[in-house]
Amino acid sequence: MTSARRTTWAFAVGTLGRDFVYTMVTMFLIVFLTEVLDLDDVTMWAVNGILLAARLFDAFTDIIMGGIVDNTRTRWGPYKPWIAAGIVASSVFAVLLFTDLGLRGPAFVAFFAVVYLGWGLAWTTNDIPYWSLLPALTLDPGERERIGSLTKVFATIGLFAAVTSVIPATAALGGGPGAWTTFMVVAVLATIAFQAVTLVGVRQPAHVLPQQRTTLRELASIVLGNDQLVVTSVTMILFTTGYVTTTTFGVYFFTYAYRDPGMYTPFAAVLGVAQLLGFALFPLLRRRLTRRQLFTTAMAMCVAGYVLFFFAPMNIVPIGIAGLLLFVANAFIVLLVMMALTDCIEYGQWRTGRRNTAVTFALQPFINKVAGARATAVVGATVILTGINAAATPDDVSAGGLLGMRIMMMVIPMLLVVAAYLVQRRWFRIDEAFHARIVADLAERGELDPA
């Protein structure tokens, strides 16, 4: 295996465990709190507020962490030391989040606030340098697409491995809090092992001349001064908020609307295969379609999926078709927006003469956390207000409550997806030809070495 191929695979494999654990925290922590610990409504309102506030606070620390990474100078480069420290610390906090120490009421709320905030900060320490390493591996857009596609394949495997295994695995372990703790211990040990593959196997080429350091005061101007980065960020926030809201409702939908929670795991497995198919098809479609054409196609698939999902009867065939449309389209959109974000790095350097890879790429986790915070707040409030949290059985949820859940799960996310499409089509202008001209100009100025 050549050095370039080894680096590509080592980087991609590293996200396998990361996305497993991230999915557990972002999608199943609220399930653990409501369905396993069975917290009362008063405590859940407090937890919901903590989730929202902590994620929003942590999102802004992403930008600061990006500045720290860009200013880091070590013999191992600016990324690997932070990747290693962050994955170990976040693993400890992740296990604590899924551990029942017997606390309830104000004591539980205080403990949860400290641990959740600690997890968010530790995850940032790993997440920012990990994704910032991607655009540092190559300047070629096609190669970036191939690396990004392979990485998202492994990320999707990690995500859906969590989605499909958590319910049956914890049930096999007894179903109680201890089962979830054991499950998380195994997950974080696997995560550390996969991250070690990245740390050992990735070789970062020297494409960029040494850059001047970035001060904290300059962070806001770096982000806001890059108009294409702002457009991409708004697009990502709108789309990701809708998508994560839909997926976070999954367990509740199959439990209270479909009335067969056992169907959630095989359904999620099929959708995982669909998303993997989307990532696999992406390089082939890109040979025939421009990024803008593929973006329009994917957004149309999303809208069609949401419409079918909302009007579908409680039958797995139309629901499954809707899910396939949504998840194949999501694979395309995730990669297209990620590539737009990488292009914004060269665009910012072209405009300002300064390259801030980590600060620019910090917008991806920043957006994921803002979107995740909003999605979790929506889901948390919805399950309380619709009576789902207090319901002992699906029969205890009214028809109005189920309709409210379906609207928040499907209609609102669809409107957010449409808004994301309109923003990107109207204001994003870095196409393939424009990016090639940017790279050529930077090379001519002596600021990049494309070789």
ChimeraX attribute file (.defattr): number of C-alpha atoms within 10 A of each C-alpha:
attribute: neighborCount
match mode: 1-to-1
recipient: residues
	/A:1	6
	/A:2	7
	/A:3	10
	/A:4	15
	/A:5	12
	/A:6	15
	/A:7	22
	/A:8	24
	/A:9	18
	/A:10	22
	/A:11	30
	/A:12	25
	/A:13	23
	/A:14	25
	/A:15	27
	/A:16	25
	/A:17	26
	/A:18	27
	/A:19	22
	/A:20	24
	/A:21	24
	/A:22	17
	/A:23	19
	/A:24	22
	/A:25	20
	/A:26	18
	/A:27	24
	/A:28	21
	/A:29	17
	/A:30	21
	/A:31	19
	/A:32	20
	/A:33	19
	/A:34	19
	/A:35	13
	/A:36	16
	/A:37	17
	/A:38	14
	/A:39	19
	/A:40	15
	/A:41	16
	/A:42	11
	/A:43	17
	/A:44	21
	/A:45	16
	/A:46	15
	/A:47	22
	/A:48	20
	/A:49	17
	/A:50	21
	/A:51	24
	/A:52	21
	/A:53	18
	/A:54	22
	/A:55	24
	/A:56	19
	/A:57	17
	/A:58	24
	/A:59	25
	/A:60	17
	/A:61	18
	/A:62	28
	/A:63	26
	/A:64	21
	/A:65	22
	/A:66	27
	/A:67	24
	/A:68	21
	/A:69	26
	/A:70	23
	/A:71	17
	/A:72	14
	/A:73	10
	/A:74	10
	/A:75	7
	/A:76	11
	/A:77	12
	/A:78	19
	/A:79	25
	/A:80	23
	/A:81	18
	/A:82	22
	/A:83	25
	/A:84	19
	/A:85	14
	/A:86	22
	/A:87	22
	/A:88	18
	/A:89	17
	/A:90	25
	/A:91	22
	/A:92	17
	/A:93	21
	/A:94	27
	/A:95	22
	/A:96	19
	/A:97	21
	/A:98	25
	/A:99	18
	/A:100	17
	/A:101	10
	/A:102	8
	/A:103	12
	/A:104	15
	/A:105	13
	/A:106	11
	/A:107	10
	/A:108	16
	/A:109	16
	/A:110	15
	/A:111	15
	/A:112	18
	/A:113	18
	/A:114	13
	/A:115	17
	/A:116	21
	/A:117	19
	/A:118	19
	/A:119	24
	/A:120	21
	/A:121	23
	/A:122	24
	/A:123	26
	/A:124	29
	/A:125	27
	/A:126	25
	/A:127	25
	/A:128	32
	/A:129	28
	/A:130	24
	/A:131	21
	/A:132	24
	/A:133	20
	/A:134	21
	/A:135	23
	/A:136	17
	/A:137	21
	/A:138	19
	/A:139	21
	/A:140	14
	/A:141	17
	/A:142	15
	/A:143	14
	/A:144	21
	/A:145	19
	/A:146	17
	/A:147	22
	/A:148	23
	/A:149	26
	/A:150	20
	/A:151	24
	/A:152	25
	/A:153	25
	/A:154	23
	/A:155	22
	/A:156	22
	/A:157	22
	/A:158	23
	/A:159	24
	/A:160	24
	/A:161	20
	/A:162	25
	/A:163	25
	/A:164	18
	/A:165	16
	/A:166	19
	/A:167	18
	/A:168	14
	/A:169	16
	/A:170	19
	/A:171	13
	/A:172	10
	/A:173	14
	/A:174	12
	/A:175	14
	/A:176	15
	/A:177	19
	/A:178	15
	/A:179	18
	/A:180	24
	/A:181	19
	/A:182	16
	/A:183	19
	/A:184	26
	/A:185	17
	/A:186	11
	/A:187	20
	/A:188	22
	/A:189	13
	/A:190	17
	/A:191	23
	/A:192	17
	/A:193	13
	/A:194	20
	/A:195	27
	/A:196	18
	/A:197	18
	/A:198	24
	/A:199	20
	/A:200	12
	/A:201	17
	/A:202	22
	/A:203	17
	/A:204	16
	/A:205	11
	/A:206	14
	/A:207	15
	/A:208	15
	/A:209	11
	/A:210	9
	/A:211	13
	/A:212	11
	/A:213	14
	/A:214	19
	/A:215	11
	/A:216	12
	/A:217	8
	/A:218	11
	/A:219	18
	/A:220	12
	/A:221	10
	/A:222	20
	/A:223	20
	/A:224	11
	/A:225	14
	/A:226	18
	/A:227	16
	/A:228	22
	/A:229	25
	/A:230	18
	/A:231	20
	/A:232	22
	/A:233	22
	/A:234	16
	/A:235	24
	/A:236	26
	/A:237	23
	/A:238	22
	/A:239	25
	/A:240	27
	/A:241	25
	/A:242	27
	/A:243	23
	/A:244	22
	/A:245	25
	/A:246	22
	/A:247	15
	/A:248	23
	/A:249	24
	/A:250	18
	/A:251	22
	/A:252	21
	/A:253	20
	/A:254	18
	/A:255	17
	/A:256	21
	/A:257	20
	/A:258	17
	/A:259	15
	/A:260	13
	/A:261	16
	/A:262	13
	/A:263	14
	/A:264	19
	/A:265	22
	/A:266	13
	/A:267	18
	/A:268	21
	/A:269	17
	/A:270	17
	/A:271	22
	/A:272	25
	/A:273	18
	/A:274	21
	/A:275	27
	/A:276	24
	/A:277	16
	/A:278	24
	/A:279	28
	/A:280	18
	/A:281	15
	/A:282	22
	/A:283	16
	/A:284	10
	/A:285	14
	/A:286	15
	/A:287	10
	/A:288	10
	/A:289	14
	/A:290	12
	/A:291	21
	/A:292	16
	/A:293	11
	/A:294	19
	/A:295	22
	/A:296	16
	/A:297	15
	/A:298	23
	/A:299	23
	/A:300	17
	/A:301	19
	/A:302	27
	/A:303	22
	/A:304	15
	/A:305	24
	/A:306	25
	/A:307	14
	/A:308	19
	/A:309	23
	/A:310	16
	/A:311	11
	/A:312	16
	/A:313	12
	/A:314	13
	/A:315	9
	/A:316	14
	/A:317	11
	/A:318	16
	/A:319	19
	/A:320	19
	/A:321	15
	/A:322	23
	/A:323	25
	/A:324	23
	/A:325	25
	/A:326	25
	/A:327	25
	/A:328	24
	/A:329	25
	/A:330	23
	/A:331	24
	/A:332	26
	/A:333	26
	/A:334	19
	/A:335	22
	/A:336	21
	/A:337	19
	/A:338	19
	/A:339	18
	/A:340	23
	/A:341	25
	/A:342	23
	/A:343	26
	/A:344	24
	/A:345	22
	/A:346	25
	/A:347	24
	/A:348	23
	/A:349	20
	/A:350	18
	/A:351	13
	/A:352	12
	/A:353	14
	/A:354	18
	/A:355	24
	/A:356	27
	/A:357	26
	/A:358	29
	/A:359	27
	/A:360	27
	/A:361	28
	/A:362	29
	/A:363	25
	/A:364	25
	/A:365	21
	/A:366	24
	/A:367	23
	/A:368	18
	/A:369	27
	/A:370	25
	/A:371	26
	/A:372	27
	/A:373	26
	/A:374	23
	/A:375	28
	/A:376	26
	/A:377	20
	/A:378	20
	/A:379	23
	/A:380	23
	/A:381	16
	/A:382	20
	/A:383	21
	/A:384	18
	/A:385	15
	/A:386	19
	/A:387	17
	/A:388	22
	/A:389	21
	/A:390	17
	/A:391	15
	/A:392	10
	/A:393	11
	/A:394	16
	/A:395	11
	/A:396	13
	/A:397	18
	/A:398	15
	/A:399	12
	/A:400	11
	/A:401	20
	/A:402	20
	/A:403	14
	/A:404	15
	/A:405	24
	/A:406	19
	/A:407	14
	/A:408	19
	/A:409	28
	/A:410	23
	/A:411	18
	/A:412	16
	/A:413	25
	/A:414	24
	/A:415	15
	/A:416	19
	/A:417	24
	/A:418	18
	/A:419	15
	/A:420	23
	/A:421	19
	/A:422	13
	/A:423	15
	/A:424	21
	/A:425	14
	/A:426	9
	/A:427	13
	/A:428	17
	/A:429	14
	/A:430	15
	/A:431	13
	/A:432	14
	/A:433	8
	/A:434	13
	/A:435	19
	/A:436	17
	/A:437	12
	/A:438	19
	/A:439	22
	/A:440	15
	/A:441	14
	/A:442	20
	/A:443	15
	/A:444	11
	/A:445	11
	/A:446	11
	/A:447	20
	/A:448	19
	/A:449	15
	/A:450	14
	/A:451	10
